[in-house]
């Protein structure tokens, strides 16, 4: 997770699968504009809010993929150059003490509280809510859609709107977007910050027995399609997430009490990975676990994870 505010995209960035990150050649995404770098975690002075016709210049209608119960679909949302231009002039100042949780809460909540951003993200959240009459399914769709947004490294934090505008983001950016959307749906959210591993995930308020370290927040990987509560992935250059995450609370709200389904599937997915035999060429599975892998991959829209053979 980057420490600076200058938005540079490196020549290569890690691409994540559901259980491993591999280094690949990066196709450089739309350039992200630089932000100011100052020391104290204070709110940037309020700029003059442009009129609507200025904010809504350069509209682009974009498709966002998601998977729900073995069905892959798209949601369309229009982003505007004018809103992007407004946001890039008001990046919050990154705190000097990045180990102070109260300071971090103030810092990250600035990314979800901008009134102009909120007025345009309302349409995005409404579109998600229109996808199902069932509240838990709406949350599942939101999680899947944000996970399917391509992973890309930048060296400053993006606003939630910018993640949609650029159609990309790193762990920090996508976790803030997911926290915003699920908060708007009425759920309690937090950011899970893994200091030693420089990683961030989303914490969704849930029954304690399914939560990470008994915290009352369930782990959700945001960088790639993954099953909610599955936290046993392996990251290139890092390995597994061994540290206990710091919990940065973003919003109070309801518990996602229907997460037992995902918890059961995450346990099954972990068992599949543990059953695999590996060599320098890849993974080998028996018939049963091959079938399990195919079922879970289709249900959750997981990225390709094909064993080399079935025994």
Phi and psi restraints in degrees (value plus and minus 20) as a CYANA .aco file:
   2 UNK   PHI     -89.6   -49.6
   2 UNK   PSI     137.4   177.4
   3 UNK   PHI    -130.4   -90.4
   3 UNK   PSI     -34.3     5.7
   4 UNK   PHI    -116.7   -76.7
   4 UNK   PSI     159.9   199.9
   5 UNK   PHI    -133.3   -93.3
   5 UNK   PSI     -23.2    16.8
   6 UNK   PHI    -101.0   -61.0
   6 UNK   PSI     110.3   150.3
   7 UNK   PHI    -112.7   -72.7
   7 UNK   PSI      67.7   107.7
   8 UNK   PHI    -134.7   -94.7
   8 UNK   PSI     121.1   161.1
   9 UNK   PHI    -126.2   -86.2
   9 UNK   PSI      98.5   138.5
  10 UNK   PHI     -88.8   -48.8
  10 UNK   PSI     149.6   189.6
  11 UNK   PHI     -88.0   -48.0
  11 UNK   PSI     -46.0    -6.0
  12 UNK   PHI    -160.6  -120.6
  12 UNK   PSI     131.8   171.8
  13 UNK   PHI    -165.2  -125.2
  13 UNK   PSI     134.3   174.3
  14 UNK   PHI     -92.8   -52.8
  14 UNK   PSI     120.5   160.5
  15 UNK   PHI    -127.5   -87.5
  15 UNK   PSI     110.1   150.1
  16 UNK   PHI    -120.2   -80.2
  16 UNK   PSI     120.4   160.4
  17 UNK   PHI    -121.6   -81.6
  17 UNK   PSI    -193.0  -153.0
  18 UNK   PHI     -87.4   -47.4
  18 UNK   PSI     -37.5     2.5
  19 UNK   PHI    -158.0  -118.0
  19 UNK   PSI     -21.5    18.5
  20 UNK   PHI    -174.2  -134.2
  20 UNK   PSI     129.6   169.6
  21 UNK   PHI    -127.6   -87.6
  21 UNK   PSI     114.1   154.1
  22 UNK   PHI    -144.2  -104.2
  22 UNK   PSI     127.7   167.7
  23 UNK   PHI     -99.4   -59.4
  23 UNK   PSI     109.0   149.0
  24 UNK   PHI    -153.5  -113.5
  24 UNK   PSI     144.0   184.0
  25 UNK   PHI     -89.5   -49.5
  25 UNK   PSI     108.2   148.2
  26 UNK   PHI    -114.2   -74.2
  26 UNK   PSI     114.8   154.8
  27 UNK   PHI    -108.4   -68.4
  27 UNK   PSI      95.8   135.8
  28 UNK   PHI     -81.9   -41.9
  28 UNK   PSI     102.2   142.2
  29 UNK   PHI     -97.5   -57.5
  29 UNK   PSI    -198.3  -158.3
  30 UNK   PHI     -72.8   -32.8
  30 UNK   PSI     113.4   153.4
  31 UNK   PHI     -82.4   -42.4
  31 UNK   PSI     117.9   157.9
  32 UNK   PHI    -118.4   -78.4
  32 UNK   PSI     109.3   149.3
  33 UNK   PHI     -89.6   -49.6
  33 UNK   PSI     130.8   170.8
  34 UNK   PHI     -89.9   -49.9
  34 UNK   PSI     132.2   172.2
  35 UNK   PHI    -139.1   -99.1
  35 UNK   PSI     143.5   183.5
  36 UNK   PHI     -91.8   -51.8
  36 UNK   PSI     131.8   171.8
  37 UNK   PHI    -140.9  -100.9
  37 UNK   PSI      84.5   124.5
  38 UNK   PHI    -147.5  -107.5
  38 UNK   PSI     154.8   194.8
  39 UNK   PHI    -116.6   -76.6
  39 UNK   PSI     -55.3   -15.3
  40 UNK   PHI    -118.3   -78.3
  40 UNK   PSI     122.3   162.3
  41 UNK   PHI     -99.7   -59.7
  41 UNK   PSI      47.5    87.5
  42 UNK   PHI    -133.9   -93.9
  42 UNK   PSI     136.5   176.5
  43 UNK   PHI     -94.7   -54.7
  43 UNK   PSI     110.9   150.9
  44 UNK   PHI     -81.5   -41.5
  44 UNK   PSI     123.1   163.1
  45 UNK   PHI     -75.7   -35.7
  45 UNK   PSI     121.8   161.8
  46 UNK   PHI     -82.9   -42.9
  46 UNK   PSI     102.2   142.2
  47 UNK   PHI    -100.7   -60.7
  47 UNK   PSI     148.7   188.7
  48 UNK   PHI     -89.6   -49.6
  48 UNK   PSI     108.2   148.2
  49 UNK   PHI     -99.8   -59.8
  49 UNK   PSI     103.1   143.1
  50 UNK   PHI     -87.4   -47.4
  50 UNK   PSI     138.4   178.4
  51 UNK   PHI     -87.8   -47.8
  51 UNK   PSI     143.7   183.7
  52 UNK   PHI     -78.4   -38.4
  52 UNK   PSI     -59.8   -19.8
  53 UNK   PHI     -86.7   -46.7
  53 UNK   PSI     -46.0    -6.0
  54 UNK   PHI     -98.5   -58.5
  54 UNK   PSI     -64.3   -24.3
  55 UNK   PHI     -80.5   -40.5
  55 UNK   PSI     -52.9   -12.9
  56 UNK   PHI    -119.8   -79.8
  56 UNK   PSI      11.0    51.0
  57 UNK   PHI    -104.0   -64.0
  57 UNK   PSI     131.0   171.0
  58 UNK   PHI      45.8    85.8
  58 UNK   PSI      24.2    64.2
  59 UNK   PHI     -90.1   -50.1
  59 UNK   PSI     117.7   157.7
  60 UNK   PHI    -155.6  -115.6
  60 UNK   PSI     101.6   141.6
  61 UNK   PHI    -106.8   -66.8
  61 UNK   PSI     103.3   143.3
  62 UNK   PHI    -143.5  -103.5
  62 UNK   PSI     124.6   164.6
  63 UNK   PHI    -109.8   -69.8
  63 UNK   PSI     118.3   158.3
  64 UNK   PHI    -143.9  -103.9
  64 UNK   PSI     102.3   142.3
  65 UNK   PHI    -103.6   -63.6
  65 UNK   PSI     130.0   170.0
  66 UNK   PHI    -174.0  -134.0
  66 UNK   PSI     143.5   183.5
  67 UNK   PHI    -150.0  -110.0
  67 UNK   PSI     113.6   153.6
  68 UNK   PHI    -160.5  -120.5
  68 UNK   PSI      96.7   136.7
  69 UNK   PHI      31.5    71.5
  69 UNK   PSI      34.4    74.4
  70 UNK   PHI      51.9    91.9
  70 UNK   PSI     -10.9    29.1
  71 UNK   PHI    -134.8   -94.8
  71 UNK   PSI     103.4   143.4
  72 UNK   PHI    -115.4   -75.4
  72 UNK   PSI     110.6   150.6
  73 UNK   PHI    -160.7  -120.7
  73 UNK   PSI     157.0   197.0
  74 UNK   PHI    -148.9  -108.9
  74 UNK   PSI     125.4   165.4
  75 UNK   PHI    -136.2   -96.2
  75 UNK   PSI     116.2   156.2
  76 UNK   PHI    -126.6   -86.6
  76 UNK   PSI     115.9   155.9
  77 UNK   PHI    -165.5  -125.5
  77 UNK   PSI     117.3   157.3
  78 UNK   PHI    -116.8   -76.8
  78 UNK   PSI     104.9   144.9
  79 UNK   PHI    -127.6   -87.6
  79 UNK   PSI     138.5   178.5
  80 UNK   PHI    -147.1  -107.1
  80 UNK   PSI     117.7   157.7
  81 UNK   PHI     -80.0   -40.0
  81 UNK   PSI     -57.0   -17.0
  82 UNK   PHI     -83.0   -43.0
  82 UNK   PSI     -59.9   -19.9
  83 UNK   PHI     -88.4   -48.4
  83 UNK   PSI     -62.0   -22.0
  84 UNK   PHI     -77.4   -37.4
  84 UNK   PSI     -64.6   -24.6
  85 UNK   PHI     -82.7   -42.7
  85 UNK   PSI     -58.8   -18.8
  86 UNK   PHI     -83.1   -43.1
  86 UNK   PSI     -65.5   -25.5
  87 UNK   PHI     -89.7   -49.7
  87 UNK   PSI     -53.9   -13.9
  88 UNK   PHI     -90.6   -50.6
  88 UNK   PSI     -29.7    10.3
  89 UNK   PHI    -114.6   -74.6
  89 UNK   PSI     -14.4    25.6
  90 UNK   PHI    -163.1  -123.1
  90 UNK   PSI      27.9    67.9
  91 UNK   PHI     -91.8   -51.8
  91 UNK   PSI     112.2   152.2
  92 UNK   PHI     -81.4   -41.4
  92 UNK   PSI     126.9   166.9
  93 UNK   PHI     -95.1   -55.1
  93 UNK   PSI     110.0   150.0
  94 UNK   PHI     -90.9   -50.9
  94 UNK   PSI     114.7   154.7
  95 UNK   PHI     -88.9   -48.9
  95 UNK   PSI     130.0   170.0
  96 UNK   PHI     -98.5   -58.5
  96 UNK   PSI     -52.6   -12.6
  97 UNK   PHI    -119.4   -79.4
  97 UNK   PSI      71.2   111.2
  98 UNK   PHI    -103.8   -63.8
  98 UNK   PSI     -12.7    27.3
  99 UNK   PHI    -130.3   -90.3
  99 UNK   PSI     -12.1    27.9
 100 UNK   PHI    -119.7   -79.7
 100 UNK   PSI      89.5   129.5
 101 UNK   PHI     -84.6   -44.6
 101 UNK   PSI     -57.3   -17.3
 102 UNK   PHI     -85.3   -45.3
 102 UNK   PSI     -57.7   -17.7
 103 UNK   PHI     -85.1   -45.1
 103 UNK   PSI     -61.5   -21.5
 104 UNK   PHI     -86.1   -46.1
 104 UNK   PSI     -57.2   -17.2
 105 UNK   PHI     -81.3   -41.3
 105 UNK   PSI     -64.1   -24.1
 106 UNK   PHI     -81.8   -41.8
 106 UNK   PSI     -64.2   -24.2
 107 UNK   PHI     -82.1   -42.1
 107 UNK   PSI     -73.1   -33.1
 108 UNK   PHI     -92.4   -52.4
 108 UNK   PSI     -50.2   -10.2
 109 UNK   PHI     -87.0   -47.0
 109 UNK   PSI     -42.0    -2.0
 110 UNK   PHI     -83.9   -43.9
 110 UNK   PSI     -50.2   -10.2
 111 UNK   PHI     -93.3   -53.3
 111 UNK   PSI     -36.8     3.2
 112 UNK   PHI    -132.0   -92.0
 112 UNK   PSI     -14.9    25.1
 113 UNK   PHI    -133.9   -93.9
 113 UNK   PSI     -21.6    18.4
 114 UNK   PHI     -85.7   -45.7
 114 UNK   PSI     107.9   147.9
 115 UNK   PHI     -88.8   -48.8
 115 UNK   PSI     -54.3   -14.3
 116 UNK   PHI     -88.7   -48.7
 116 UNK   PSI     -67.0   -27.0
 117 UNK   PHI     -75.6   -35.6
 117 UNK   PSI     -65.7   -25.7
 118 UNK   PHI     -78.9   -38.9
 118 UNK   PSI     -61.3   -21.3
 119 UNK   PHI     -83.1   -43.1
 119 UNK   PSI     -48.9    -8.9
 120 UNK   PHI    -112.6   -72.6
 120 UNK   PSI     -48.7    -8.7
 121 UNK   PHI     -95.6   -55.6
 121 UNK   PSI     -37.9     2.1
 122 UNK   PHI     -74.8   -34.8
 122 UNK   PSI     -61.1   -21.1
 123 UNK   PHI     -86.0   -46.0
 123 UNK   PSI     -55.3   -15.3
 124 UNK   PHI     -85.3   -45.3
 124 UNK   PSI     -66.3   -26.3
 125 UNK   PHI     -85.7   -45.7
 125 UNK   PSI     -60.3   -20.3
 126 UNK   PHI     -81.7   -41.7
 126 UNK   PSI     -59.5   -19.5
 127 UNK   PHI     -82.2   -42.2
 127 UNK   PSI     -62.5   -22.5
 128 UNK   PHI     -82.6   -42.6
 128 UNK   PSI     -64.3   -24.3
 129 UNK   PHI     -84.2   -44.2
 129 UNK   PSI     -49.1    -9.1
 130 UNK   PHI     -92.8   -52.8
 130 UNK   PSI     -29.8    10.2
 131 UNK   PHI     -97.5   -57.5
 131 UNK   PSI     -36.4     3.6
 132 UNK   PHI    -177.5  -137.5
 132 UNK   PSI     130.1   170.1
 133 UNK   PHI    -104.6   -64.6
 133 UNK   PSI     -29.2    10.8
 134 UNK   PHI    -119.9   -79.9
 134 UNK   PSI     103.3   143.3
 135 UNK   PHI     -79.4   -39.4
 135 UNK   PSI     -64.4   -24.4
 136 UNK   PHI     -81.4   -41.4
 136 UNK   PSI     -55.6   -15.6
 137 UNK   PHI     -87.5   -47.5
 137 UNK   PSI     -54.2   -14.2
 138 UNK   PHI     -80.8   -40.8
 138 UNK   PSI     -63.4   -23.4
 139 UNK   PHI     -85.1   -45.1
 139 UNK   PSI     -60.1   -20.1
 140 UNK   PHI     -83.1   -43.1
 140 UNK   PSI     -60.4   -20.4
 141 UNK   PHI     -83.2   -43.2
 141 UNK   PSI     -64.0   -24.0
 142 UNK   PHI     -80.3   -40.3
 142 UNK   PSI     -64.9   -24.9
 143 UNK   PHI     -80.8   -40.8
 143 UNK   PSI     -68.3   -28.3
 144 UNK   PHI     -82.5   -42.5
 144 UNK   PSI     -64.1   -24.1
 145 UNK   PHI     -81.3   -41.3
 145 UNK   PSI     -65.6   -25.6
 146 UNK   PHI     -88.7   -48.7
 146 UNK   PSI     -56.6   -16.6
 147 UNK   PHI     -81.9   -41.9
 147 UNK   PSI     -52.9   -12.9
 148 UNK   PHI     -99.2   -59.2
 148 UNK   PSI     -31.3     8.7
 149 UNK   PHI     -85.6   -45.6
 149 UNK   PSI     110.4   150.4
 150 UNK   PHI     -76.4   -36.4
 150 UNK   PSI     122.5   162.5
 151 UNK   PHI    -102.4   -62.4
 151 UNK   PSI     113.5   153.5
 152 UNK   PHI    -174.3  -134.3
 152 UNK   PSI     120.4   160.4
 153 UNK   PHI    -100.8   -60.8
 153 UNK   PSI     117.3   157.3
 154 UNK   PHI    -155.6  -115.6
 154 UNK   PSI     142.4   182.4
 155 UNK   PHI    -123.1   -83.1
 155 UNK   PSI      -4.2    35.8
 156 UNK   PHI    -161.6  -121.6
 156 UNK   PSI     144.7   184.7
 157 UNK   PHI    -100.0   -60.0
 157 UNK   PSI     113.5   153.5
 158 UNK   PHI    -113.2   -73.2
 158 UNK   PSI     125.9   165.9
 159 UNK   PHI     -86.4   -46.4
 159 UNK   PSI     134.3   174.3
 160 UNK   PHI     -72.2   -32.2
 160 UNK   PSI     -62.1   -22.1
 161 UNK   PHI     -81.4   -41.4
 161 UNK   PSI     -57.8   -17.8
 162 UNK   PHI     -86.8   -46.8
 162 UNK   PSI     -53.8   -13.8
 163 UNK   PHI     -79.2   -39.2
 163 UNK   PSI     -61.5   -21.5
 164 UNK   PHI     -91.8   -51.8
 164 UNK   PSI     -59.4   -19.4
 165 UNK   PHI     -82.2   -42.2
 165 UNK   PSI     -69.2   -29.2
 166 UNK   PHI    -104.5   -64.5
 166 UNK   PSI     -32.6     7.4
 167 UNK   PHI      34.9    74.9
 167 UNK   PSI      30.0    70.0
 168 UNK   PHI    -190.6  -150.6
 168 UNK   PSI     146.2   186.2
 169 UNK   PHI     152.2   192.2
 169 UNK   PSI     138.2   178.2
 170 UNK   PHI    -111.7   -71.7
 170 UNK   PSI    -194.1  -154.1
 171 UNK   PHI     -78.3   -38.3
 171 UNK   PSI     -63.5   -23.5
 172 UNK   PHI     -83.7   -43.7
 172 UNK   PSI     -68.6   -28.6
 173 UNK   PHI     -81.4   -41.4
 173 UNK   PSI     -68.3   -28.3
 174 UNK   PHI     -91.4   -51.4
 174 UNK   PSI     -50.1   -10.1
 175 UNK   PHI     -88.0   -48.0
 175 UNK   PSI     -59.5   -19.5
 176 UNK   PHI     -85.6   -45.6
 176 UNK   PSI     -62.3   -22.3
 177 UNK   PHI     -80.2   -40.2
 177 UNK   PSI     -65.0   -25.0
 178 UNK   PHI     -85.9   -45.9
 178 UNK   PSI     -58.6   -18.6
 179 UNK   PHI     -80.9   -40.9
 179 UNK   PSI     -62.3   -22.3
 180 UNK   PHI     -81.4   -41.4
 180 UNK   PSI     -71.2   -31.2
 181 UNK   PHI     -84.5   -44.5
 181 UNK   PSI     -67.1   -27.1
 182 UNK   PHI     -88.9   -48.9
 182 UNK   PSI     -50.9   -10.9
 183 UNK   PHI     -83.2   -43.2
 183 UNK   PSI     -63.8   -23.8
 184 UNK   PHI     -84.8   -44.8
 184 UNK   PSI     -44.9    -4.9
 185 UNK   PHI    -102.9   -62.9
 185 UNK   PSI     -22.2    17.8
 186 UNK   PHI      78.5   118.5
 186 UNK   PSI      -9.2    30.8
 187 UNK   PHI    -117.8   -77.8
 187 UNK   PSI     133.2   173.2
 188 UNK   PHI     -96.8   -56.8
 188 UNK   PSI     115.6   155.6
 189 UNK   PHI    -156.2  -116.2
 189 UNK   PSI     137.7   177.7
 190 UNK   PHI    -171.7  -131.7
 190 UNK   PSI     139.9   179.9
 191 UNK   PHI    -118.0   -78.0
 191 UNK   PSI     111.9   151.9
 192 UNK   PHI    -120.5   -80.5
 192 UNK   PSI      89.4   129.4
 193 UNK   PHI    -125.0   -85.0
 193 UNK   PSI      97.6   137.6
 194 UNK   PHI    -120.6   -80.6
 194 UNK   PSI      77.6   117.6
 195 UNK   PHI     -80.0   -40.0
 195 UNK   PSI     -74.6   -34.6
 196 UNK   PHI     -80.9   -40.9
 196 UNK   PSI     -54.3   -14.3
 197 UNK   PHI    -110.4   -70.4
 197 UNK   PSI     -24.4    15.6
 198 UNK   PHI      33.0    73.0
 198 UNK   PSI      29.6    69.6
 199 UNK   PHI    -151.5  -111.5
 199 UNK   PSI     131.4   171.4
 200 UNK   PHI    -153.5  -113.5
 200 UNK   PSI     120.2   160.2
 201 UNK   PHI    -152.5  -112.5
 201 UNK   PSI     156.6   196.6
 202 UNK   PHI    -118.7   -78.7
 202 UNK   PSI     117.3   157.3
 203 UNK   PHI    -125.7   -85.7
 203 UNK   PSI     100.4   140.4
 204 UNK   PHI    -128.5   -88.5
 204 UNK   PSI     105.3   145.3
 205 UNK   PHI     -76.1   -36.1
 205 UNK   PSI     110.5   150.5
 206 UNK   PHI    -177.1  -137.1
 206 UNK   PSI     150.8   190.8
 207 UNK   PHI     -76.6   -36.6
 207 UNK   PSI     121.5   161.5
 208 UNK   PHI     -79.4   -39.4
 208 UNK   PSI     -53.8   -13.8
 209 UNK   PHI     -87.1   -47.1
 209 UNK   PSI     -37.2     2.8
 210 UNK   PHI    -123.5   -83.5
 210 UNK   PSI     -22.0    18.0
 211 UNK   PHI    -106.7   -66.7
 211 UNK   PSI     145.5   185.5
 212 UNK   PHI     -96.9   -56.9
 212 UNK   PSI     101.9   141.9
 213 UNK   PHI      35.8    75.8
 213 UNK   PSI       9.7    49.7
 214 UNK   PHI      45.2    85.2
 214 UNK   PSI       3.9    43.9
 215 UNK   PHI    -100.5   -60.5
 215 UNK   PSI     -37.1     2.9
 216 UNK   PHI      68.1   108.1
 216 UNK   PSI     -14.5    25.5
 217 UNK   PHI    -143.7  -103.7
 217 UNK   PSI     107.7   147.7
 218 UNK   PHI    -105.6   -65.6
 218 UNK   PSI     121.2   161.2
 219 UNK   PHI     -95.3   -55.3
 219 UNK   PSI     110.7   150.7
 220 UNK   PHI    -151.7  -111.7
 220 UNK   PSI      96.8   136.8
 221 UNK   PHI     -90.4   -50.4
 221 UNK   PSI     113.8   153.8
 222 UNK   PHI    -128.9   -88.9
 222 UNK   PSI     -34.6     5.4
 223 UNK   PHI    -100.9   -60.9
 223 UNK   PSI     -37.2     2.8
 224 UNK   PHI    -177.1  -137.1
 224 UNK   PSI     137.0   177.0
 225 UNK   PHI     -75.8   -35.8
 225 UNK   PSI     107.4   147.4
 226 UNK   PHI    -176.6  -136.6
 226 UNK   PSI     141.9   181.9
 227 UNK   PHI    -105.4   -65.4
 227 UNK   PSI     110.8   150.8
 228 UNK   PHI     -74.8   -34.8
 228 UNK   PSI     117.2   157.2
 229 UNK   PHI      64.3   104.3
 229 UNK   PSI     -30.5     9.5
 230 UNK   PHI     -96.3   -56.3
 230 UNK   PSI      93.2   133.2
 231 UNK   PHI    -146.1  -106.1
 231 UNK   PSI       1.2    41.2
 232 UNK   PHI    -129.9   -89.9
 232 UNK   PSI       7.8    47.8
 233 UNK   PHI     -92.2   -52.2
 233 UNK   PSI     144.8   184.8
 234 UNK   PHI    -136.7   -96.7
 234 UNK   PSI     110.4   150.4
 235 UNK   PHI    -134.1   -94.1
 235 UNK   PSI     111.4   151.4
 236 UNK   PHI     -79.7   -39.7
 236 UNK   PSI     111.6   151.6
 237 UNK   PHI      60.5   100.5
 237 UNK   PSI     -27.5    12.5
 238 UNK   PHI    -144.3  -104.3
 238 UNK   PSI     -63.1   -23.1
 239 UNK   PHI      68.7   108.7
 239 UNK   PSI    -162.2  -122.2
 240 UNK   PHI    -109.9   -69.9
 240 UNK   PSI     141.6   181.6
 241 UNK   PHI     -99.3   -59.3
 241 UNK   PSI      81.1   121.1
 242 UNK   PHI    -113.9   -73.9
 242 UNK   PSI     -44.8    -4.8
 243 UNK   PHI    -100.4   -60.4
 243 UNK   PSI     143.7   183.7
 244 UNK   PHI    -107.5   -67.5
 244 UNK   PSI     105.2   145.2
 245 UNK   PHI     -93.2   -53.2
 245 UNK   PSI     127.4   167.4
 246 UNK   PHI     -99.6   -59.6
 246 UNK   PSI     117.9   157.9
 247 UNK   PHI    -125.2   -85.2
 247 UNK   PSI      93.6   133.6
 248 UNK   PHI    -124.4   -84.4
 248 UNK   PSI      82.1   122.1
 249 UNK   PHI     -93.4   -53.4
 249 UNK   PSI     110.7   150.7
 250 UNK   PHI    -124.8   -84.8
 250 UNK   PSI     -62.1   -22.1
 251 UNK   PHI    -170.4  -130.4
 251 UNK   PSI     126.4   166.4
 252 UNK   PHI    -102.5   -62.5
 252 UNK   PSI     137.4   177.4
 253 UNK   PHI     148.7   188.7
 253 UNK   PSI    -188.5  -148.5
 254 UNK   PHI     -97.4   -57.4
 254 UNK   PSI     140.0   180.0
 255 UNK   PHI    -106.7   -66.7
 255 UNK   PSI     121.6   161.6
 256 UNK   PHI    -105.2   -65.2
 256 UNK   PSI      69.5   109.5
 257 UNK   PHI    -100.9   -60.9
 257 UNK   PSI     -26.9    13.1
 258 UNK   PHI    -115.5   -75.5
 258 UNK   PSI      -1.4    38.6
 259 UNK   PHI    -103.0   -63.0
 259 UNK   PSI     -21.4    18.6
 260 UNK   PHI     -80.1   -40.1
 260 UNK   PSI     -52.5   -12.5
 261 UNK   PHI     -81.1   -41.1
 261 UNK   PSI     -68.7   -28.7
 262 UNK   PHI     -85.8   -45.8
 262 UNK   PSI     -57.9   -17.9
 263 UNK   PHI     -81.0   -41.0
 263 UNK   PSI     -64.2   -24.2
 264 UNK   PHI     -83.0   -43.0
 264 UNK   PSI     -63.7   -23.7
 265 UNK   PHI     -87.4   -47.4
 265 UNK   PSI     -55.6   -15.6
 266 UNK   PHI     -85.2   -45.2
 266 UNK   PSI     -58.1   -18.1
 267 UNK   PHI     -84.5   -44.5
 267 UNK   PSI     -60.3   -20.3
 268 UNK   PHI     -84.9   -44.9
 268 UNK   PSI     -61.5   -21.5
 269 UNK   PHI     -83.4   -43.4
 269 UNK   PSI     -61.7   -21.7
 270 UNK   PHI     -82.5   -42.5
 270 UNK   PSI     -60.0   -20.0
 271 UNK   PHI     -83.5   -43.5
 271 UNK   PSI     -58.1   -18.1
 272 UNK   PHI     -80.3   -40.3
 272 UNK   PSI     -68.2   -28.2
 273 UNK   PHI     -84.0   -44.0
 273 UNK   PSI     -58.6   -18.6
 274 UNK   PHI     -90.3   -50.3
 274 UNK   PSI     -44.2    -4.2
 275 UNK   PHI    -101.2   -61.2
 275 UNK   PSI     -35.6     4.4
 276 UNK   PHI     -90.5   -50.5
 276 UNK   PSI     127.1   167.1
 277 UNK   PHI    -121.7   -81.7
 277 UNK   PSI     116.8   156.8
 278 UNK   PHI    -142.4  -102.4
 278 UNK   PSI     126.2   166.2
 279 UNK   PHI    -161.1  -121.1
 279 UNK   PSI    -188.5  -148.5
 280 UNK   PHI     -85.4   -45.4
 280 UNK   PSI     -36.4     3.6
 281 UNK   PHI    -110.7   -70.7
 281 UNK   PSI     -44.2    -4.2
 282 UNK   PHI     127.2   167.2
 282 UNK   PSI    -165.2  -125.2
 283 UNK   PHI    -133.0   -93.0
 283 UNK   PSI     124.4   164.4
 284 UNK   PHI    -147.4  -107.4
 284 UNK   PSI     114.4   154.4
 285 UNK   PHI    -148.0  -108.0
 285 UNK   PSI     134.2   174.2
 286 UNK   PHI    -102.5   -62.5
 286 UNK   PSI     155.6   195.6
 287 UNK   PHI     -79.6   -39.6
 287 UNK   PSI     -65.4   -25.4
 288 UNK   PHI     -82.3   -42.3
 288 UNK   PSI     -69.6   -29.6
 289 UNK   PHI     -91.7   -51.7
 289 UNK   PSI     -47.8    -7.8
 290 UNK   PHI     -83.1   -43.1
 290 UNK   PSI     -63.1   -23.1
 291 UNK   PHI     -84.3   -44.3
 291 UNK   PSI     -61.8   -21.8
 292 UNK   PHI     -80.4   -40.4
 292 UNK   PSI     -63.7   -23.7
 293 UNK   PHI     -81.8   -41.8
 293 UNK   PSI     -65.2   -25.2
 294 UNK   PHI     -82.3   -42.3
 294 UNK   PSI     -61.0   -21.0
 295 UNK   PHI     -83.3   -43.3
 295 UNK   PSI     -68.2   -28.2
 296 UNK   PHI     -89.3   -49.3
 296 UNK   PSI     -57.8   -17.8
 297 UNK   PHI     -82.8   -42.8
 297 UNK   PSI     -61.5   -21.5
 298 UNK   PHI     -91.5   -51.5
 298 UNK   PSI     -60.7   -20.7
 299 UNK   PHI     -82.6   -42.6
 299 UNK   PSI     -60.4   -20.4
 300 UNK   PHI    -126.8   -86.8
 300 UNK   PSI     -17.4    22.6
 301 UNK   PHI      44.8    84.8
 301 UNK   PSI      16.0    56.0
 302 UNK   PHI     -87.6   -47.6
 302 UNK   PSI     132.7   172.7
 303 UNK   PHI     -86.7   -46.7
 303 UNK   PSI     141.2   181.2
 304 UNK   PHI     -75.8   -35.8
 304 UNK   PSI     111.8   151.8
 305 UNK   PHI    -166.8  -126.8
 305 UNK   PSI      53.3    93.3
 306 UNK   PHI    -114.8   -74.8
 306 UNK   PSI     105.9   145.9
 307 UNK   PHI     -88.4   -48.4
 307 UNK   PSI     133.6   173.6
 308 UNK   PHI     -92.3   -52.3
 308 UNK   PSI     -48.9    -8.9
 309 UNK   PHI    -178.0  -138.0
 309 UNK   PSI     144.1   184.1
 310 UNK   PHI    -138.5   -98.5
 310 UNK   PSI     107.4   147.4
